[in-house]
Amino acid sequence: VVSLLLDRGADVNAHAVSGSYGNALCAVAYGGKETIVKLLLDRGADANAFAVSGNYGTALCAAACGGWELIVRLLL
């Protein structure tokens, strides 16, 4: 589904105006979705983007808070 949305023009770096994560990369990083993290990064997601809304600020912080060491390594 993520690939389809991106193929149809979804903004890989879109920021949410509310919610817990701020952007898609933060959400999947916190959720431990390694395959989708890789997909978003391959499609141009900014690993250093700071999410103004949400609880984590960056995908790196979200992955660390979720305890996902492999995703933390991907984002470094």
PDB file of N, CA, C and O in Angstrom:
ATOM      1  N   VAL A   1       0.830  -1.189   0.000  1.00  0.00           N
ATOM      2  CA  VAL A   1       0.000   0.000   0.000  1.00  0.00           C
ATOM      3  C   VAL A   1       0.875   1.253   0.000  1.00  0.00           C
ATOM      4  O   VAL A   1       0.571   2.215  -0.706  1.00  0.00           O
ATOM      5  N   VAL A   2       1.943   1.254   0.773  1.00  0.00           N
ATOM      6  CA  VAL A   2       2.822   2.430   0.833  1.00  0.00           C
ATOM      7  C   VAL A   2       3.434   2.700  -0.538  1.00  0.00           C
ATOM      8  O   VAL A   2       3.467   3.845  -0.989  1.00  0.00           O
ATOM      9  N   SER A   3       3.915   1.658  -1.198  1.00  0.00           N
ATOM     10  CA  SER A   3       4.486   1.833  -2.538  1.00  0.00           C
ATOM     11  C   SER A   3       3.467   2.413  -3.499  1.00  0.00           C
ATOM     12  O   SER A   3       3.786   3.311  -4.279  1.00  0.00           O
ATOM     13  N   LEU A   4       2.254   1.911  -3.450  1.00  0.00           N
ATOM     14  CA  LEU A   4       1.189   2.400  -4.323  1.00  0.00           C
ATOM     15  C   LEU A   4       0.920   3.883  -4.083  1.00  0.00           C
ATOM     16  O   LEU A   4       0.807   4.662  -5.030  1.00  0.00           O
ATOM     17  N   LEU A   5       0.820   4.266  -2.819  1.00  0.00           N
ATOM     18  CA  LEU A   5       0.583   5.675  -2.497  1.00  0.00           C
ATOM     19  C   LEU A   5       1.720   6.561  -3.004  1.00  0.00           C
ATOM     20  O   LEU A   5       1.481   7.634  -3.558  1.00  0.00           O
ATOM     21  N   LEU A   6       2.946   6.107  -2.812  1.00  0.00           N
ATOM     22  CA  LEU A   6       4.094   6.888  -3.280  1.00  0.00           C
ATOM     23  C   LEU A   6       4.126   6.953  -4.804  1.00  0.00           C
ATOM     24  O   LEU A   6       4.436   7.995  -5.381  1.00  0.00           O
ATOM     25  N   ASP A   7       3.802   5.831  -5.452  1.00  0.00           N
ATOM     26  CA  ASP A   7       3.748   5.809  -6.915  1.00  0.00           C
ATOM     27  C   ASP A   7       2.711   6.783  -7.454  1.00  0.00           C
ATOM     28  O   ASP A   7       2.862   7.319  -8.552  1.00  0.00           O
ATOM     29  N   ARG A   8       1.670   7.006  -6.687  1.00  0.00           N
ATOM     30  CA  ARG A   8       0.585   7.895  -7.122  1.00  0.00           C
ATOM     31  C   ARG A   8       0.759   9.333  -6.633  1.00  0.00           C
ATOM     32  O   ARG A   8      -0.157  10.149  -6.735  1.00  0.00           O
ATOM     33  N   GLY A   9       1.944   9.630  -6.101  1.00  0.00           N
ATOM     34  CA  GLY A   9       2.258  11.018  -5.796  1.00  0.00           C
ATOM     35  C   GLY A   9       2.208  11.444  -4.342  1.00  0.00           C
ATOM     36  O   GLY A   9       2.339  12.633  -4.052  1.00  0.00           O
ATOM     37  N   ALA A  10       2.022  10.516  -3.424  1.00  0.00           N
ATOM     38  CA  ALA A  10       2.020  10.893  -2.009  1.00  0.00           C
ATOM     39  C   ALA A  10       3.383  11.479  -1.634  1.00  0.00           C
ATOM     40  O   ALA A  10       4.419  10.997  -2.092  1.00  0.00           O
ATOM     41  N   ASP A  11       3.374  12.500  -0.815  1.00  0.00           N
ATOM     42  CA  ASP A  11       4.601  13.169  -0.377  1.00  0.00           C
ATOM     43  C   ASP A  11       5.261  12.355   0.726  1.00  0.00           C
ATOM     44  O   ASP A  11       4.719  12.233   1.825  1.00  0.00           O
ATOM     45  N   VAL A  12       6.418  11.806   0.434  1.00  0.00           N
ATOM     46  CA  VAL A  12       7.130  10.955   1.383  1.00  0.00           C
ATOM     47  C   VAL A  12       7.550  11.726   2.635  1.00  0.00           C
ATOM     48  O   VAL A  12       7.798  11.127   3.681  1.00  0.00           O
ATOM     49  N   ASN A  13       7.630  13.040   2.527  1.00  0.00           N
ATOM     50  CA  ASN A  13       8.044  13.863   3.657  1.00  0.00           C
ATOM     51  C   ASN A  13       6.919  14.713   4.230  1.00  0.00           C
ATOM     52  O   ASN A  13       7.176  15.689   4.934  1.00  0.00           O
ATOM     53  N   ALA A  14       5.684  14.352   3.937  1.00  0.00           N
ATOM     54  CA  ALA A  14       4.542  15.130   4.440  1.00  0.00           C
ATOM     55  C   ALA A  14       4.530  15.111   5.966  1.00  0.00           C
ATOM     56  O   ALA A  14       4.800  14.088   6.596  1.00  0.00           O
ATOM     57  N   HIS A  15       4.211  16.262   6.539  1.00  0.00           N
ATOM     58  CA  HIS A  15       4.126  16.381   7.994  1.00  0.00           C
ATOM     59  C   HIS A  15       2.673  16.415   8.427  1.00  0.00           C
ATOM     60  O   HIS A  15       1.838  17.060   7.793  1.00  0.00           O
ATOM     61  N   ALA A  16       2.381  15.724   9.500  1.00  0.00           N
ATOM     62  CA  ALA A  16       1.037  15.734  10.077  1.00  0.00           C
ATOM     63  C   ALA A  16       0.869  17.000  10.911  1.00  0.00           C
ATOM     64  O   ALA A  16       1.829  17.500  11.497  1.00  0.00           O
ATOM     65  N   VAL A  17      -0.337  17.502  10.959  1.00  0.00           N
ATOM     66  CA  VAL A  17      -0.596  18.685  11.782  1.00  0.00           C
ATOM     67  C   VAL A  17      -0.985  18.297  13.203  1.00  0.00           C
ATOM     68  O   VAL A  17      -1.028  19.149  14.091  1.00  0.00           O
ATOM     69  N   SER A  18      -1.266  17.036  13.420  1.00  0.00           N
ATOM     70  CA  SER A  18      -1.570  16.545  14.765  1.00  0.00           C
ATOM     71  C   SER A  18      -1.250  15.056  14.810  1.00  0.00           C
ATOM     72  O   SER A  18      -0.940  14.452  13.783  1.00  0.00           O
ATOM     73  N   GLY A  19      -1.323  14.479  15.969  1.00  0.00           N
ATOM     74  CA  GLY A  19      -1.052  13.052  16.116  1.00  0.00           C
ATOM     75  C   GLY A  19       0.223  12.791  16.887  1.00  0.00           C
ATOM     76  O   GLY A  19       0.896  13.721  17.332  1.00  0.00           O
ATOM     77  N   SER A  20       0.546  11.532  17.042  1.00  0.00           N
ATOM     78  CA  SER A  20       1.671  11.131  17.878  1.00  0.00           C
ATOM     79  C   SER A  20       3.017  11.101  17.172  1.00  0.00           C
ATOM     80  O   SER A  20       4.051  11.078  17.839  1.00  0.00           O
ATOM     81  N   TYR A  21       3.037  11.099  15.836  1.00  0.00           N
ATOM     82  CA  TYR A  21       4.294  10.824  15.145  1.00  0.00           C
ATOM     83  C   TYR A  21       4.848  11.958  14.298  1.00  0.00           C
ATOM     84  O   TYR A  21       6.068  12.063  14.176  1.00  0.00           O
ATOM     85  N   GLY A  22       4.045  12.787  13.725  1.00  0.00           N
ATOM     86  CA  GLY A  22       4.539  13.915  12.949  1.00  0.00           C
ATOM     87  C   GLY A  22       4.738  13.645  11.476  1.00  0.00           C
ATOM     88  O   GLY A  22       4.417  14.498  10.648  1.00  0.00           O
ATOM     89  N   ASN A  23       5.259  12.478  11.125  1.00  0.00           N
ATOM     90  CA  ASN A  23       5.396  12.103   9.715  1.00  0.00           C
ATOM     91  C   ASN A  23       5.449  10.580   9.601  1.00  0.00           C
ATOM     92  O   ASN A  23       5.571   9.871  10.600  1.00  0.00           O
ATOM     93  N   ALA A  24       5.355  10.100   8.376  1.00  0.00           N
ATOM     94  CA  ALA A  24       5.287   8.654   8.146  1.00  0.00           C
ATOM     95  C   ALA A  24       6.540   7.935   8.638  1.00  0.00           C
ATOM     96  O   ALA A  24       6.448   6.858   9.227  1.00  0.00           O
ATOM     97  N   LEU A  25       7.703   8.525   8.400  1.00  0.00           N
ATOM     98  CA  LEU A  25       8.942   7.870   8.808  1.00  0.00           C
ATOM     99  C   LEU A  25       9.003   7.711  10.328  1.00  0.00           C
ATOM    100  O   LEU A  25       9.438   6.669  10.819  1.00  0.00           O
ATOM    101  N   CYS A  26       8.581   8.710  11.064  1.00  0.00           N
ATOM    102  CA  CYS A  26       8.536   8.599  12.529  1.00  0.00           C
ATOM    103  C   CYS A  26       7.590   7.481  12.957  1.00  0.00           C
ATOM    104  O   CYS A  26       7.904   6.700  13.855  1.00  0.00           O
ATOM    105  N   ALA A  27       6.446   7.413  12.316  1.00  0.00           N
ATOM    106  CA  ALA A  27       5.442   6.410  12.693  1.00  0.00           C
ATOM    107  C   ALA A  27       5.951   4.997  12.476  1.00  0.00           C
ATOM    108  O   ALA A  27       5.824   4.150  13.361  1.00  0.00           O
ATOM    109  N   VAL A  28       6.523   4.733  11.314  1.00  0.00           N
ATOM    110  CA  VAL A  28       6.978   3.365  11.048  1.00  0.00           C
ATOM    111  C   VAL A  28       8.257   3.045  11.810  1.00  0.00           C
ATOM    112  O   VAL A  28       8.499   1.888  12.151  1.00  0.00           O
ATOM    113  N   ALA A  29       9.079   4.057  12.081  1.00  0.00           N
ATOM    114  CA  ALA A  29      10.280   3.831  12.887  1.00  0.00           C
ATOM    115  C   ALA A  29       9.893   3.433  14.303  1.00  0.00           C
ATOM    116  O   ALA A  29      10.456   2.492  14.863  1.00  0.00           O
ATOM    117  N   TYR A  30       8.936   4.145  14.880  1.00  0.00           N
ATOM    118  CA  TYR A  30       8.479   3.812  16.230  1.00  0.00           C
ATOM    119  C   TYR A  30       7.812   2.437  16.262  1.00  0.00           C
ATOM    120  O   TYR A  30       7.937   1.704  17.244  1.00  0.00           O
ATOM    121  N   GLY A  31       7.112   2.095  15.200  1.00  0.00           N
ATOM    122  CA  GLY A  31       6.402   0.817  15.138  1.00  0.00           C
ATOM    123  C   GLY A  31       7.267  -0.372  14.767  1.00  0.00           C
ATOM    124  O   GLY A  31       6.790  -1.507  14.765  1.00  0.00           O
ATOM    125  N   GLY A  32       8.539  -0.129  14.450  1.00  0.00           N
ATOM    126  CA  GLY A  32       9.443  -1.230  14.143  1.00  0.00           C
ATOM    127  C   GLY A  32       9.261  -1.824  12.761  1.00  0.00           C
ATOM    128  O   GLY A  32       9.617  -2.980  12.533  1.00  0.00           O
ATOM    129  N   LYS A  33       8.720  -1.063  11.847  1.00  0.00           N
ATOM    130  CA  LYS A  33       8.450  -1.546  10.482  1.00  0.00           C
ATOM    131  C   LYS A  33       9.683  -1.328   9.601  1.00  0.00           C
ATOM    132  O   LYS A  33       9.722  -0.409   8.783  1.00  0.00           O
ATOM    133  N   GLU A  34      10.677  -2.181   9.783  1.00  0.00           N
ATOM    134  CA  GLU A  34      11.973  -2.014   9.118  1.00  0.00           C
ATOM    135  C   GLU A  34      11.855  -1.957   7.592  1.00  0.00           C
ATOM    136  O   GLU A  34      12.500  -1.125   6.954  1.00  0.00           O
ATOM    137  N   THR A  35      11.044  -2.824   7.010  1.00  0.00           N
ATOM    138  CA  THR A  35      10.889  -2.854   5.558  1.00  0.00           C
ATOM    139  C   THR A  35      10.323  -1.540   5.033  1.00  0.00           C
ATOM    140  O   THR A  35      10.760  -1.043   3.995  1.00  0.00           O
ATOM    141  N   ILE A  36       9.355  -0.978   5.746  1.00  0.00           N
ATOM    142  CA  ILE A  36       8.748   0.274   5.300  1.00  0.00           C
ATOM    143  C   ILE A  36       9.699   1.441   5.548  1.00  0.00           C
ATOM    144  O   ILE A  36       9.731   2.384   4.757  1.00  0.00           O
ATOM    145  N   VAL A  37      10.470   1.394   6.623  1.00  0.00           N
ATOM    146  CA  VAL A  37      11.496   2.424   6.844  1.00  0.00           C
ATOM    147  C   VAL A  37      12.450   2.442   5.653  1.00  0.00           C
ATOM    148  O   VAL A  37      12.752   3.507   5.114  1.00  0.00           O
ATOM    149  N   LYS A  38      12.926   1.260   5.239  1.00  0.00           N
ATOM    150  CA  LYS A  38      13.836   1.174   4.093  1.00  0.00           C
ATOM    151  C   LYS A  38      13.177   1.722   2.835  1.00  0.00           C
ATOM    152  O   LYS A  38      13.806   2.460   2.077  1.00  0.00           O
ATOM    153  N   LEU A  39      11.917   1.366   2.607  1.00  0.00           N
ATOM    154  CA  LEU A  39      11.189   1.844   1.436  1.00  0.00           C
ATOM    155  C   LEU A  39      11.093   3.367   1.430  1.00  0.00           C
ATOM    156  O   LEU A  39      11.380   4.005   0.417  1.00  0.00           O
ATOM    157  N   LEU A  40      10.691   3.944   2.553  1.00  0.00           N
ATOM    158  CA  LEU A  40      10.563   5.401   2.628  1.00  0.00           C
ATOM    159  C   LEU A  40      11.908   6.090   2.402  1.00  0.00           C
ATOM    160  O   LEU A  40      11.980   7.101   1.704  1.00  0.00           O
ATOM    161  N   LEU A  41      12.963   5.547   2.985  1.00  0.00           N
ATOM    162  CA  LEU A  41      14.294   6.127   2.782  1.00  0.00           C
ATOM    163  C   LEU A  41      14.714   6.019   1.318  1.00  0.00           C
ATOM    164  O   LEU A  41      15.258   6.967   0.753  1.00  0.00           O
ATOM    165  N   ASP A  42      14.459   4.858   0.702  1.00  0.00           N
ATOM    166  CA  ASP A  42      14.783   4.672  -0.714  1.00  0.00           C
ATOM    167  C   ASP A  42      14.013   5.638  -1.605  1.00  0.00           C
ATOM    168  O   ASP A  42      14.491   6.027  -2.670  1.00  0.00           O
ATOM    169  N   ARG A  43      12.821   6.021  -1.165  1.00  0.00           N
ATOM    170  CA  ARG A  43      11.971   6.923  -1.952  1.00  0.00           C
ATOM    171  C   ARG A  43      12.190   8.393  -1.594  1.00  0.00           C
ATOM    172  O   ARG A  43      11.445   9.264  -2.042  1.00  0.00           O
ATOM    173  N   GLY A  44      13.219   8.664  -0.781  1.00  0.00           N
ATOM    174  CA  GLY A  44      13.600  10.044  -0.534  1.00  0.00           C
ATOM    175  C   GLY A  44      13.168  10.649   0.786  1.00  0.00           C
ATOM    176  O   GLY A  44      13.270  11.862   0.965  1.00  0.00           O
ATOM    177  N   ALA A  45      12.688   9.837   1.713  1.00  0.00           N
ATOM    178  CA  ALA A  45      12.314  10.384   3.019  1.00  0.00           C
ATOM    179  C   ALA A  45      13.548  10.985   3.691  1.00  0.00           C
ATOM    180  O   ALA A  45      14.640  10.419   3.631  1.00  0.00           O
ATOM    181  N   ASP A  46      13.361  12.114   4.318  1.00  0.00           N
ATOM    182  CA  ASP A  46      14.444  12.814   5.008  1.00  0.00           C
ATOM    183  C   ASP A  46      14.581  12.248   6.417  1.00  0.00           C
ATOM    184  O   ASP A  46      13.753  12.514   7.288  1.00  0.00           O
ATOM    185  N   ALA A  47      15.630  11.471   6.629  1.00  0.00           N
ATOM    186  CA  ALA A  47      15.847  10.836   7.930  1.00  0.00           C
ATOM    187  C   ALA A  47      16.112  11.860   9.027  1.00  0.00           C
ATOM    188  O   ALA A  47      15.964  11.550  10.210  1.00  0.00           O
ATOM    189  N   ASN A  48      16.498  13.060   8.656  1.00  0.00           N
ATOM    190  CA  ASN A  48      16.816  14.098   9.636  1.00  0.00           C
ATOM    191  C   ASN A  48      15.702  15.112   9.831  1.00  0.00           C
ATOM    192  O   ASN A  48      15.866  16.083  10.568  1.00  0.00           O
ATOM    193  N   ALA A  49      14.573  14.893   9.177  1.00  0.00           N
ATOM    194  CA  ALA A  49      13.461  15.844   9.285  1.00  0.00           C
ATOM    195  C   ALA A  49      12.963  15.903  10.722  1.00  0.00           C
ATOM    196  O   ALA A  49      12.803  14.877  11.383  1.00  0.00           O
ATOM    197  N   PHE A  50      12.722  17.121  11.192  1.00  0.00           N
ATOM    198  CA  PHE A  50      12.176  17.311  12.531  1.00  0.00           C
ATOM    199  C   PHE A  50      10.675  17.507  12.416  1.00  0.00           C
ATOM    200  O   PHE A  50      10.211  18.421  11.734  1.00  0.00           O
ATOM    201  N   ALA A  51       9.930  16.661  13.074  1.00  0.00           N
ATOM    202  CA  ALA A  51       8.470  16.740  13.047  1.00  0.00           C
ATOM    203  C   ALA A  51       8.002  17.694  14.141  1.00  0.00           C
ATOM    204  O   ALA A  51       8.193  17.434  15.328  1.00  0.00           O
ATOM    205  N   VAL A  52       7.396  18.787  13.734  1.00  0.00           N
ATOM    206  CA  VAL A  52       6.930  19.790  14.689  1.00  0.00           C
ATOM    207  C   VAL A  52       5.827  19.221  15.574  1.00  0.00           C
ATOM    208  O   VAL A  52       5.797  19.472  16.779  1.00  0.00           O
ATOM    209  N   SER A  53       4.924  18.457  14.973  1.00  0.00           N
ATOM    210  CA  SER A  53       3.896  17.797  15.785  1.00  0.00           C
ATOM    211  C   SER A  53       4.393  16.397  16.129  1.00  0.00           C
ATOM    212  O   SER A  53       5.348  15.909  15.524  1.00  0.00           O
ATOM    213  N   GLY A  54       3.770  15.774  17.066  1.00  0.00           N
ATOM    214  CA  GLY A  54       4.171  14.429  17.455  1.00  0.00           C
ATOM    215  C   GLY A  54       5.000  14.425  18.724  1.00  0.00           C
ATOM    216  O   GLY A  54       5.342  15.472  19.274  1.00  0.00           O
ATOM    217  N   ASN A  55       5.309  13.236  19.167  1.00  0.00           N
ATOM    218  CA  ASN A  55       5.981  13.065  20.452  1.00  0.00           C
ATOM    219  C   ASN A  55       7.484  12.831  20.360  1.00  0.00           C
ATOM    220  O   ASN A  55       8.156  12.814  21.391  1.00  0.00           O
ATOM    221  N   TYR A  56       8.036  12.650  19.160  1.00  0.00           N
ATOM    222  CA  TYR A  56       9.410  12.176  19.063  1.00  0.00           C
ATOM    223  C   TYR A  56      10.383  13.119  18.370  1.00  0.00           C
ATOM    224  O   TYR A  56      11.589  13.009  18.588  1.00  0.00           O
ATOM    225  N   GLY A  57       9.914  14.021  17.563  1.00  0.00           N
ATOM    226  CA  GLY A  57      10.795  14.958  16.880  1.00  0.00           C
ATOM    227  C   GLY A  57      11.397  14.401  15.611  1.00  0.00           C
ATOM    228  O   GLY A  57      11.185  14.953  14.531  1.00  0.00           O
ATOM    229  N   THR A  58      12.141  13.323  15.719  1.00  0.00           N
ATOM    230  CA  THR A  58      12.765  12.716  14.544  1.00  0.00           C
ATOM    231  C   THR A  58      12.495  11.218  14.523  1.00  0.00           C
ATOM    232  O   THR A  58      12.131  10.617  15.534  1.00  0.00           O
ATOM    233  N   ALA A  59      12.682  10.636  13.351  1.00  0.00           N
ATOM    234  CA  ALA A  59      12.510   9.191  13.215  1.00  0.00           C
ATOM    235  C   ALA A  59      13.528   8.444  14.078  1.00  0.00           C
ATOM    236  O   ALA A  59      13.221   7.388  14.632  1.00  0.00           O
ATOM    237  N   LEU A  60      14.728   8.989  14.189  1.00  0.00           N
ATOM    238  CA  LEU A  60      15.761   8.362  15.021  1.00  0.00           C
ATOM    239  C   LEU A  60      15.307   8.279  16.474  1.00  0.00           C
ATOM    240  O   LEU A  60      15.443   7.233  17.109  1.00  0.00           O
ATOM    241  N   CYS A  61      14.776   9.363  16.993  1.00  0.00           N
ATOM    242  CA  CYS A  61      14.267   9.359  18.372  1.00  0.00           C
ATOM    243  C   CYS A  61      13.099   8.390  18.520  1.00  0.00           C
ATOM    244  O   CYS A  61      12.989   7.694  19.529  1.00  0.00           O
ATOM    245  N   ALA A  62      12.233   8.347  17.517  1.00  0.00           N
ATOM    246  CA  ALA A  62      11.081   7.444  17.566  1.00  0.00           C
ATOM    247  C   ALA A  62      11.541   5.993  17.601  1.00  0.00           C
ATOM    248  O   ALA A  62      11.023   5.198  18.386  1.00  0.00           O
ATOM    249  N   ALA A  63      12.507   5.640  16.762  1.00  0.00           N
ATOM    250  CA  ALA A  63      13.019   4.268  16.732  1.00  0.00           C
ATOM    251  C   ALA A  63      13.697   3.908  18.052  1.00  0.00           C
ATOM    252  O   ALA A  63      13.515   2.804  18.566  1.00  0.00           O
ATOM    253  N   ALA A  64      14.476   4.835  18.597  1.00  0.00           N
ATOM    254  CA  ALA A  64      15.147   4.589  19.875  1.00  0.00           C
ATOM    255  C   ALA A  64      14.131   4.397  20.992  1.00  0.00           C
ATOM    256  O   ALA A  64      14.283   3.500  21.822  1.00  0.00           O
ATOM    257  N   CYS A  65      13.098   5.233  21.019  1.00  0.00           N
ATOM    258  CA  CYS A  65      12.052   5.101  22.044  1.00  0.00           C
ATOM    259  C   CYS A  65      11.296   3.790  21.905  1.00  0.00           C
ATOM    260  O   CYS A  65      10.838   3.221  22.896  1.00  0.00           O
ATOM    261  N   GLY A  66      11.168   3.315  20.682  1.00  0.00           N
ATOM    262  CA  GLY A  66      10.489   2.045  20.444  1.00  0.00           C
ATOM    263  C   GLY A  66      11.374   0.842  20.712  1.00  0.00           C
ATOM    264  O   GLY A  66      10.891  -0.290  20.757  1.00  0.00           O
ATOM    265  N   GLY A  67      12.676   1.080  20.890  1.00  0.00           N
ATOM    266  CA  GLY A  67      13.602  -0.013  21.171  1.00  0.00           C
ATOM    267  C   GLY A  67      14.033  -0.788  19.934  1.00  0.00           C
ATOM    268  O   GLY A  67      14.385  -1.963  20.038  1.00  0.00           O
ATOM    269  N   TRP A  68      14.012  -0.150  18.758  1.00  0.00           N
ATOM    270  CA  TRP A  68      14.312  -0.823  17.494  1.00  0.00           C
ATOM    271  C   TRP A  68      15.742  -0.522  17.055  1.00  0.00           C
ATOM    272  O   TRP A  68      15.972   0.402  16.274  1.00  0.00           O
ATOM    273  N   GLU A  69      16.702  -1.299  17.556  1.00  0.00           N
ATOM    274  CA  GLU A  69      18.119  -1.053  17.292  1.00  0.00           C
ATOM    275  C   GLU A  69      18.462  -1.095  15.803  1.00  0.00           C
ATOM    276  O   GLU A  69      19.232  -0.258  15.333  1.00  0.00           O
ATOM    277  N   LEU A  70      17.913  -2.042  15.057  1.00  0.00           N
ATOM    278  CA  LEU A  70      18.229  -2.130  13.630  1.00  0.00           C
ATOM    279  C   LEU A  70      17.749  -0.894  12.873  1.00  0.00           C
ATOM    280  O   LEU A  70      18.425  -0.420  11.960  1.00  0.00           O
ATOM    281  N   ILE A  71      16.594  -0.379  13.248  1.00  0.00           N
ATOM    282  CA  ILE A  71      16.084   0.823  12.593  1.00  0.00           C
ATOM    283  C   ILE A  71      16.927   2.031  12.990  1.00  0.00           C
ATOM    284  O   ILE A  71      17.192   2.902  12.161  1.00  0.00           O
ATOM    285  N   VAL A  72      17.346   2.089  14.241  1.00  0.00           N
ATOM    286  CA  VAL A  72      18.251   3.169  14.665  1.00  0.00           C
ATOM    287  C   VAL A  72      19.492   3.159  13.781  1.00  0.00           C
ATOM    288  O   VAL A  72      19.934   4.211  13.320  1.00  0.00           O
ATOM    289  N   ARG A  73      20.051   1.989  13.546  1.00  0.00           N
ATOM    290  CA  ARG A  73      21.253   1.884  12.709  1.00  0.00           C
ATOM    291  C   ARG A  73      20.989   2.334  11.272  1.00  0.00           C
ATOM    292  O   ARG A  73      21.842   2.968  10.652  1.00  0.00           O
ATOM    293  N   LEU A  74      19.806   2.006  10.743  1.00  0.00           N
ATOM    294  CA  LEU A  74      19.445   2.444   9.391  1.00  0.00           C
ATOM    295  C   LEU A  74      19.394   3.966   9.295  1.00  0.00           C
ATOM    296  O   LEU A  74      19.767   4.547   8.276  1.00  0.00           O
ATOM    297  N   LEU A  75      18.936   4.590  10.350  1.00  0.00           N
ATOM    298  CA  LEU A  75      18.715   6.035  10.339  1.00  0.00           C
ATOM    299  C   LEU A  75      19.968   6.847  10.649  1.00  0.00           C
ATOM    300  O   LEU A  75      19.997   8.055  10.415  1.00  0.00           O
ATOM    301  N   LEU A  76      20.995   6.198  11.169  1.00  0.00           N
ATOM    302  CA  LEU A  76      22.245   6.915  11.484  1.00  0.00           C
ATOM    303  C   LEU A  76      23.069   7.176  10.244  1.00  0.00           C
ATOM    304  O   LEU A  76      24.145   7.767  10.330  1.00  0.00           O
TER     305      LEU A  76
END
